[in-house]
Amino acid sequence: MADSHSLEALIQALRRLPGVGVKSAQRMAFHLLQHDREGARLLARALADAADHIKHCERCHTFTENTICSTCLDPRRDATKLCVVETPADQSALERTAAYKGMYFVLMGKLSPLDGIGPKDIGLQKLFARATDGVVQEVILATNFTAEGEATAHVIGEALKSRGLQVTRLARGVPAGSELEYVDLGTIAHALVDRR
């Protein structure tokens, strides 16, 4: 490989991305330097700009350039519904469905005692304060269906039910158009339990 500290630094920086190993990072670095110098400069500027200007919304924790995000400020949203998600990416996925018109709270993670991540690390006190503001009537738990996501939903659900709120969980089920023999058994079991 070329004897270059800058090239090695670029490769190591690219390896910080999820799912990018040494070979992929090298391929990206060589492509940018050999075929797309302007793209490399554009990427560098966009990354620096995002890192400098994007912060967390003070109400819901999602990414925004402002103190309060546009979703929280939108008067057309249903403020009586609060959907709890793990990450801004999860919120974005729900928004793309155009099926939900309420508010959000982004946990920025999930409970994971083995990794030392407890209630304080994911902002549960802030969530409880938001959920019990007198406006929210239903909290929809839309954490992922992993062991940690389920545990997080359970802890939040129990705490909010004890505060008198209606708590619902995102439904699990068999994807439309799929054949049962190819669907994992956990999904089939949950679909049976959650049948309506």
Order of alpha helices (4+ residues) and beta strands (2+ residues): alpha-alpha-alpha-beta-beta-alpha-beta-alpha-beta-alpha-beta-alpha-beta-alpha
